[in-house]
């Protein structure tokens, strides 16, 4: 193992060390610009940037500023995508982890280690050296314990690190990361920070881009600010946080101050173990703090209680992931679900939504849903329920065993309902919005998100007109009206998430289950999300949100629940 803790350089890479006699920049941009084909305006203009061995540079800006385009330009991935201007000189190989890490996983591997090995195998790394290189890359990111796991059973953060490890096996001198802190908990970010620091000390360099300022960008030598395709600002953003707000960047660090758009503040707990009934800690709000839309009634009474969960247990692939969780969700409140990567947050939300369990349970048989196949139930958007619980390789799926009771305000046992009926009580928005989108445009996605109720043919025109009005309203509410004709996959990850949230709201549920809704959001996106949640709870709904953004959670949540693997089982590292 070399000084970076990473494997030696792969085939074709150039070894450049940060030595006094070697001042050669890894990347030089001079008046560089780029305009996408058929675009009216340039995405980047007059970019001057030099990255030398040993340097770490962060370029931050709001959505639409060109941060992702800059990352792709630096990596050499835009050669046939549009019109270039200026000069781009690359003196070393670069590897990019984009803002959608899921897209960089093949889904063809049998294990995380095999997935990590694929880039090196495709570039011709010798078979004898490959296992050691894979082990070193995974160890550098502290994910060696995931080597034998099926990728489909990993959490979002674990999959992100798996994709990154696959690039690090190639030992590129320049590592480019677009929004690298997306789905990582504090410990995972610390591991990544150490790996990147070691890479720089050994003569490599790091370019970070994104819409959020966190520990990773704060550790860079320089933080540059991008606005409408131009590098227009730079400075000590730690000492002058107002610079970030001025340029529309969301600061995720706890010391960043109040969250714009949040209606109240909530206490931030010390971590608690969750996964058994004795581990869930449900904190009350601060004295005098009233959640929007609450009538002041006694907490936990039937009047306020929208959802009661008792004894929820989930086993996946022989592992106990959730063990006896009890949870109350009250009207007019937001509950933050916290925990490390792999602690089971996504599993808990999916279990509540009914997306886990035997494929042949009676409530899911086609005979119970006239005109609807079991693979096409709209939980929210067009999420195909089989896609979550099935493994991605050869159609296999983990064996799920879900037990416990989920009871709504009226005393209905939601676990006995078919998925399309449960979704009208609990609307689920997953961590990867792309898995819940299938239409050719944003408007078409919303128009087809919820089937029209049974009706006479003579009523169809009226019902479709009403649906059209509903879609108009929800698109305006989430500022999606200008993207109505845009293909969902041409939207940024954060805007795709907004589109799935819009689909969920069309269900008119009592509860929203949101998995990492802050991923990739800039300051305006955070304000939009906060306004939406405040409006929803203000109307009497309840929100359960899984997040790693402790700064945001401490401001938006009325109570917090902390999850980690049950003490009496082997850590499951479940999604």
C-alpha positions in Angstrom: 0.0 0.0 0.0 1.4 3.4 -0.9 1.1 6.6 1.2 -2.4 7.3 0.1 -3.8 4.1 1.4 -4.9 3.6 -2.2 -3.6 1.1 -4.9 -0.8 2.1 -7.2 -1.7 3.9 -10.4 -3.6 2.0 -13.0 -2.7 1.5 -16.7 -2.0 4.7 -18.5 -2.1 7.0 -15.5 0.7 9.5 -15.0 2.4 9.7 -11.7 2.7 13.4 -10.6 4.1 14.2 -7.2 3.9 17.4 -5.3 7.7 17.9 -5.2 9.5 21.3 -5.4 10.9 20.4 -8.8 7.6 19.3 -10.3 5.2 22.4 -10.6 3.3 20.9 -13.5 -0.5 21.6 -13.0 -2.8 18.6 -13.3 -5.4 20.7 -14.9 -5.4 24.2 -16.4 -8.5 26.1 -17.7 -7.9 29.4 -19.5 -11.0 31.4 -20.5 -12.7 28.1 -20.8 -16.4 28.0 -21.8 -19.0 25.5 -22.8 -22.5 25.7 -24.4 -24.6 22.6 -24.6 -26.0 21.7 -28.0 -29.3 23.5 -28.7 -28.9 25.6 -25.6 -29.5 29.4 -25.9 -26.8 30.4 -23.4 -23.4 29.1 -22.4 -23.3 26.9 -19.3 -19.7 28.1 -18.5 -17.9 31.3 -19.5 -14.4 32.6 -19.2 -13.3 30.0 -16.5 -9.7 30.4 -15.3 -8.7 27.6 -13.0 -5.4 25.9 -12.2 -5.2 22.7 -10.1 -1.7 21.7 -9.0 -0.5 18.5 -7.3 -1.4 18.5 -3.6 -4.3 21.0 -4.0 -7.9 20.7 -3.0 -10.3 23.2 -4.7 -14.0 23.5 -4.2 -16.3 25.3 -6.6 -19.8 26.0 -5.2 -22.9 27.6 -6.6 -26.7 27.3 -6.8 -28.5 25.0 -9.2 -28.1 26.1 -12.7 -24.8 27.9 -12.0 -22.7 25.3 -13.9 -21.0 23.3 -11.1 -21.8 19.9 -12.6 -20.9 21.1 -16.1 -17.5 22.3 -14.7 -16.9 18.9 -13.1 -17.6 17.1 -16.4 -15.5 19.6 -18.4 -12.6 19.0 -16.1 -13.0 15.2 -16.5 -13.1 15.5 -20.3 -16.7 14.2 -20.6 -18.1 16.9 -22.8 -16.2 16.5 -26.0 -19.3 15.7 -28.1 -22.0 17.4 -26.0 -21.7 21.0 -27.4 -19.5 23.9 -28.2 -16.2 24.6 -26.4 -14.3 27.8 -26.1 -11.0 28.8 -24.5 -8.3 26.3 -23.5 -8.4 23.1 -21.4 -5.1 21.4 -20.7 -5.1 18.1 -18.8 -1.7 16.7 -17.8 -3.0 13.7 -15.9 -5.9 11.3 -15.9 -9.0 12.3 -14.0 -11.9 10.3 -12.5 -15.3 11.8 -11.8 -18.0 10.7 -9.4 -21.0 12.5 -10.6 -24.0 14.0 -8.7 -26.0 10.7 -9.3 -23.7 8.0 -7.9 -26.4 5.4 -8.5 -25.9 5.9 -12.3 -22.3 4.8 -12.0 -23.1 1.4 -10.5 -23.7 -1.4 -13.0 -26.1 -3.5 -11.1 -24.4 -6.5 -12.7 -22.1 -7.5 -9.9 -22.6 -10.2 -7.2 -21.0 -8.2 -4.5 -19.7 -4.8 -3.6 -16.1 -5.9 -4.1 -16.9 -7.2 -7.6 -18.6 -3.8 -8.3 -15.5 -2.0 -7.2 -13.3 -4.1 -9.4 -15.2 -3.5 -12.6 -13.6 -0.2 -13.7 -10.1 -1.7 -13.2 -11.0 -4.9 -15.1 -12.4 -2.8 -18.0 -9.1 -0.8 -18.2 -6.9 -3.9 -18.2 -5.5 -4.1 -14.7 -3.6 -7.3 -14.2 -5.7 -10.0 -12.5 -3.1 -10.8 -9.9 -2.9 -7.2 -8.6 -6.7 -6.6 -8.7 -7.8 -8.1 -5.4 -5.2 -6.2 -3.4 -6.1 -2.9 -5.2 -9.8 -3.4 -4.5 -9.1 -4.2 -0.9 -6.9 -1.1 -0.5 -9.5 1.2 -2.1 -12.3 -0.1 0.0 -10.2 0.1 3.2 -9.3 3.7 2.4 -13.0 4.6 2.5 -13.6 2.3 5.5 -16.1 0.1 3.6 -14.0 -3.1 3.6 -16.7 -4.8 5.7 -19.1 -4.4 2.8 -17.0 -6.4 0.3 -19.2 -9.5 0.3 -22.5 -7.7 0.4 -25.0 -7.5 -2.5 -25.0 -3.9 -3.7 -28.8 -3.9 -3.8 -28.8 -4.3 0.0 -26.5 -1.3 0.7 -27.7 2.0 1.9 -27.5 5.1 -0.4 -24.4 6.3 1.3 -22.7 2.9 1.2 -23.5 2.6 -2.6 -22.0 6.1 -3.1 -18.8 5.0 -1.4 -18.8 1.8 -3.4 -19.0 3.7 -6.7 -16.1 6.0 -5.5 -14.0 3.1 -4.5 -14.3 1.7 -8.0 -12.8 4.9 -9.3 -10.0 5.0 -6.7 -8.8 1.6 -7.7 -7.6 3.3 -10.9 -5.5 5.7 -8.8 -6.2 8.8 -10.9 -4.0 11.8 -10.0 -7.0 14.1 -10.2 -10.2 13.1 -8.3 -13.3 15.1 -9.2 -16.3 14.8 -6.9 -19.7 16.4 -7.7 -21.6 16.8 -4.5 -19.7 14.1 -2.7 -21.3 14.6 0.7 -24.8 13.8 -0.7 -25.8 10.7 1.3 -23.0 10.4 3.8 -23.2 10.5 7.6 -20.7 12.4 9.6 -18.5 9.4 10.1 -18.5 8.5 6.4 -17.6 12.1 5.5 -14.7 11.9 8.0 -13.4 8.7 6.4 -13.7 10.3 2.9 -12.0 13.4 4.1 -9.0 11.4 5.4 -8.8 9.4 2.1 -8.8 12.6 0.0 -6.2 14.3 2.3 -3.9 11.3 2.0 -4.4 11.4 -1.8 -3.4 15.0 -1.9 -0.4 14.5 0.4 0.9 11.8 -2.1 0.7 14.3 -4.9 -2.8 13.9 -6.2 -5.4 16.7 -6.3 -9.1 17.0 -5.6 -11.8 19.1 -7.3 -15.1 19.3 -5.5 -18.2 20.9 -6.9 -21.7 21.3 -5.5 -24.5 23.3 -4.1 -23.8 22.7 -0.4 -20.9 23.7 1.8 -19.9 21.0 4.3 -16.8 19.5 6.0 -15.4 18.3 2.7 -15.4 21.7 0.9 -14.4 23.4 4.1 -11.2 21.3 4.1 -10.1 22.5 0.6 -7.3 25.0 0.1 -9.6 27.3 -1.9 -13.4 27.7 -2.1 -14.5 29.4 -5.3 -18.1 30.6 -6.0 -19.8 30.1 -9.4 -22.7 32.2 -10.6 -24.4 31.7 -14.0 -21.4 30.0 -15.4 -18.8 32.5 -14.2 -16.4 32.3 -11.3 -17.5 35.5 -9.7 -16.5 35.2 -6.1 -13.9 33.7 -3.7 -13.1 34.2 -0.1 -13.0 32.8 3.4 -16.6 31.4 3.4 -16.0 30.0 6.9 -15.3 33.4 8.3 -17.8 35.1 6.0 -20.8 32.7 5.8 -22.9 35.5 4.2 -20.9 34.9 1.0 -22.6 31.5 0.7 -26.1 32.9 1.1 -25.3 35.7 -1.4 -24.4 33.0 -4.0 -27.3 30.7 -3.1 -25.2 27.9 -1.5 -26.7 25.9 1.4 -24.4 25.6 4.4 -24.9 22.2 6.1 -22.6 22.7 9.0 -24.3 22.9 12.4 -22.6 26.3 13.2 -24.1 27.9 10.1 -27.0 29.5 12.0 -30.8 29.3 11.5 -32.3 27.5 8.5 -34.0 29.9 6.1 -37.7 29.1 5.8 -38.0 26.9 8.9 -40.9 27.8 11.2 -39.4 26.7 14.5 -36.4 25.1 16.1 -36.1 21.7 17.9 -33.6 20.3 20.3 -30.8 18.2 19.0 -30.3 15.0 20.9 -27.3 12.9 21.8 -27.4 9.7 19.8 -29.5 6.8 21.0 -29.5 3.3 19.9 -32.6 2.3 18.0 -33.7 -0.9 16.5 -35.4 -2.3 19.5 -38.3 -0.8 21.4 -36.1 0.4 24.2 -33.8 2.2 21.7 -36.2 4.6 20.0 -36.0 8.1 21.7 -38.9 10.5 20.8 -37.9 13.9 22.0 -40.5 16.6 22.8 -40.2 20.0 21.3 -38.6 22.9 23.2 -40.9 24.6 25.8 -43.0 27.2 24.1 -42.4 26.0 20.6 -45.6 25.2 18.8 -45.6 23.2 15.5 -47.5 24.8 12.7 -51.1 23.7 12.5 -51.3 22.1 15.9 -54.3 22.8 18.1 -52.5 22.6 21.4 -54.1 19.3 22.4 -52.3 16.8 24.6 -49.6 15.0 22.7 -50.3 11.3 22.1 -54.0 11.6 22.4 -56.4 10.2 19.7 -57.1 13.7 18.6 -53.6 14.4 17.5 -52.3 10.9 16.7 -52.2 10.2 12.9 -50.1 7.0 13.0 -49.2 4.5 15.7 -46.4 2.0 15.0 -46.0 -0.9 17.5 -43.5 -3.7 17.5 -42.2 -3.1 14.0 -39.6 -5.7 13.1 -37.9 -6.2 9.7 -35.6 -9.0 8.7 -33.9 -8.9 5.3 -31.9 -11.7 3.9 -31.6 -13.3 7.3 -30.5 -10.2 9.1 -32.6 -8.3 11.7 -32.6 -4.7 10.6 -35.4 -3.2 12.6 -36.3 -4.9 15.9 -39.4 -3.9 17.8 -39.7 -0.2 17.0 -42.6 1.8 18.5 -43.3 5.2 17.0 -46.1 7.8 17.2 -46.6 10.4 14.4 -48.7 13.3 15.4 -50.8 15.8 13.4 -48.9 19.0 12.5 -45.5 17.7 13.3 -42.2 16.8 11.5 -40.2 13.9 12.9 -36.5 13.5 11.9 -35.1 10.0 11.5 -31.4 10.1 12.2 -28.7 7.5 12.1 -25.5 6.3 10.5 -25.3 5.0 6.9 -26.7 1.4 7.1 -28.6 1.9 10.3 -31.9 1.1 8.6 -33.6 4.4 8.1 -34.6 3.7 4.5 -35.7 0.2 5.5 -38.0 1.7 8.2 -39.6 4.1 5.8 -40.1 1.4 3.1 -41.6 -1.0 5.7 -44.1 1.7 6.7 -45.0 2.3 3.1 -45.6 -1.4 2.6 -42.7 -1.9 0.1 -41.2 -4.8 1.9 -42.5 -8.2 2.6 -43.3 -11.4 0.7 -44.1 -10.9 -3.0 -47.1 -13.2 -2.8 -48.9 -11.6 0.2 -52.6 -11.6 -0.4 -53.0 -7.9 -0.3 -50.8 -7.6 -3.3 -52.3 -10.2 -5.6 -53.6 -8.8 -8.9 -57.0 -10.2 -8.1 -57.3 -7.7 -5.2 -56.5 -4.8 -7.5 -58.7 -4.9 -10.6 -57.0 -3.6 -13.7 -53.6 -3.2 -11.9 -50.6 -5.5 -12.1 -48.6 -6.1 -8.9 -45.5 -4.5 -10.5 -47.2 -1.1 -11.2 -48.7 0.2 -8.0 -48.3 4.0 -7.6 -46.9 4.4 -4.0 -46.1 7.9 -5.2 -45.0 8.8 -8.6 -44.6 5.5 -10.6 -42.3 3.6 -8.2 -42.6 -0.1 -9.1 -42.7 -1.8 -5.8 -40.9 -4.9 -7.1 -37.8 -2.7 -7.9 -37.1 -1.9 -4.2 -37.4 -5.4 -2.8 -35.9 -7.4 -5.6 -32.2 -7.8 -6.0 -30.9 -6.1 -9.1 -29.2 -9.3 -10.4 -31.1 -11.9 -12.2 -34.4 -10.8 -10.7 -33.5 -12.0 -7.2 -34.6 -10.3 -4.1 -33.8 -10.4 -0.4 -36.2 -12.5 1.7 -38.2 -9.9 3.7 -40.0 -10.6 6.9 -42.0 -7.7 8.3 -44.0 -7.8 11.5 -45.8 -5.3 13.7 -48.8 -3.1 13.6 -49.3 0.2 11.7 -52.6 1.9 12.7 -54.0 5.1 11.5 -56.2 7.7 13.3 -59.4 5.8 12.5 -57.9 2.6 13.9 -57.4 1.0 10.5 -54.5 -1.6 10.3 -52.6 -0.3 7.3 -50.6 -3.5 7.0 -53.7 -5.2 5.8 -54.3 -2.8 2.9 -53.0 -3.2 -0.6 -50.2 -0.9 -1.5 -52.2 1.5 -3.6 -54.6 2.0 -0.7 -51.9 2.4 1.9 -50.2 5.0 -0.3 -53.1 7.3 0.3 -52.3 7.2 4.0 -48.5 7.1 3.8 -46.9 8.6 0.7 -43.3 7.5 0.3 -40.5 9.4 -1.6 -37.4 7.3 -1.8 -33.7 8.3 -1.7 -33.2 7.8 -5.4 -35.9 9.8 -7.3 -35.0 8.2 -10.6 -36.4 4.9 -9.4 -39.9 6.5 -9.1 -40.0 8.2 -12.5 -41.0 6.8 -15.9 -42.9 9.3 -18.0 -41.4 11.4 -20.9 -42.0 14.7 -19.3 -42.5 16.2 -15.8 -46.2 17.0 -16.6 -46.9 13.5 -17.9 -45.3 12.1 -14.7 -47.8 14.0 -12.6 -50.8 13.5 -14.9 -50.3 9.8 -14.5 -49.2 9.7 -10.9 -52.5 8.7 -9.5 -55.2 6.8 -11.4 -58.5 8.5 -11.9 -61.2 7.2 -9.6 -63.8 4.8 -11.1 -66.1 6.9 -13.2 -68.7 6.9 -16.0 -67.4 7.7 -19.5 -69.5 10.9 -19.5 -67.5 12.2 -16.5 -64.1 11.5 -17.9 -63.6 15.0 -19.5 -64.5 16.7 -16.2 -62.2 14.5 -14.2 -59.3 15.0 -16.5 -59.8 18.7 -16.5 -59.8 18.6 -12.7 -56.6 16.6 -12.7 -55.0 19.1 -15.1 -55.8 21.9 -12.6 -54.4 19.9 -9.7 -51.2 19.3 -11.7 -51.0 23.0 -12.5 -51.3 23.9 -8.9 -48.7 21.4 -7.6 -46.2 22.4 -10.3 -46.6 26.0 -9.4 -46.3 25.2 -5.7 -43.0 23.5 -6.3 -41.8 25.9 -9.0 -41.8 23.1 -11.6 -44.1 24.9 -14.1 -41.1 25.9 -16.3 -40.0 22.3 -16.5 -43.4 20.9 -17.5 -42.1 19.6 -20.9 -38.7 18.5 -19.6 -37.8 14.9 -19.4 -37.4 14.0 -15.7 -33.9 12.6 -16.2 -32.9 16.0 -17.6 -33.7 17.6 -14.3 -31.1 17.9 -11.5 -31.4 15.2 -8.8 -32.9 17.7 -6.4 -35.5 18.8 -8.9 -36.3 15.1 -9.7 -36.9 14.7 -6.0 -39.3 17.7 -6.1 -41.2 16.0 -8.9 -41.6 12.8 -6.9 -42.7 14.8 -3.9 -45.3 16.5 -6.1 -46.6 13.0 -7.2 -46.8 12.1 -3.5 -48.8 15.2 -2.7 -51.3 14.4 -5.4 -52.2 11.3 -3.3 -53.4 13.7 -0.6 -51.9 11.5 2.2 -52.0 12.0 5.9 -48.3 11.4 6.2 -45.3 12.0 4.0 -42.3 9.6 4.3 -39.3 11.4 2.8 -35.9 9.7 2.4 -33.0 12.2 2.3 -35.0 15.1 0.7 -32.2 17.6 1.1 -29.7 15.8 -1.2 -28.1 18.2 -3.7 -30.3 21.2 -2.8 -29.0 24.7 -2.9 -30.2 27.5 -0.6 -33.3 28.2 -2.7 -34.1 24.5 -2.8 -33.9 24.2 1.0 -36.2 27.2 1.4 -38.7 25.6 -1.1 -38.6 22.3 0.9 -39.1 24.0 4.2 -42.1 26.0 2.9 -43.6 22.8 1.6 -43.2 20.9 4.9 -44.5 23.8 6.9 -47.6 24.0 4.7 -48.2 20.3 4.8 -47.9 20.1 8.6 -49.8 23.4 9.0 -52.7 21.7 7.2 -52.7 18.9 9.8 -50.4 16.4 8.1 -47.4 14.7 9.6 -43.9 14.2 8.1 -41.3 11.5 8.8 -38.0 12.4 7.2 -34.7 10.4 7.1 -31.7 12.7 6.9 -28.0 13.1 7.6 -28.3 17.0 7.6 -28.2 17.6 11.4 -28.3 21.3 10.9 -31.5 21.2 8.9 -33.1 18.5 11.2 -32.4 20.6 14.3 -34.4 23.5 12.8 -37.2 21.8 11.0 -38.1 18.8 13.2 -40.4 18.8 16.3 -38.9 15.5 17.4 -36.1 13.2 16.4 -35.6 9.4 16.4 -32.2 7.9 16.3 -31.5 4.6 14.6 -28.6 2.2 14.7 -28.5 -1.6 14.3 -30.0 -3.6 17.2 -27.6 -4.5 19.9 -28.4 -8.2 19.9 -27.7 -8.8 16.2 -24.9 -8.5 13.8 -25.0 -5.0 12.3 -27.0 -5.2 9.2 -25.8 -2.2 7.4 -29.2 -2.2 5.7 -30.3 0.7 3.4 
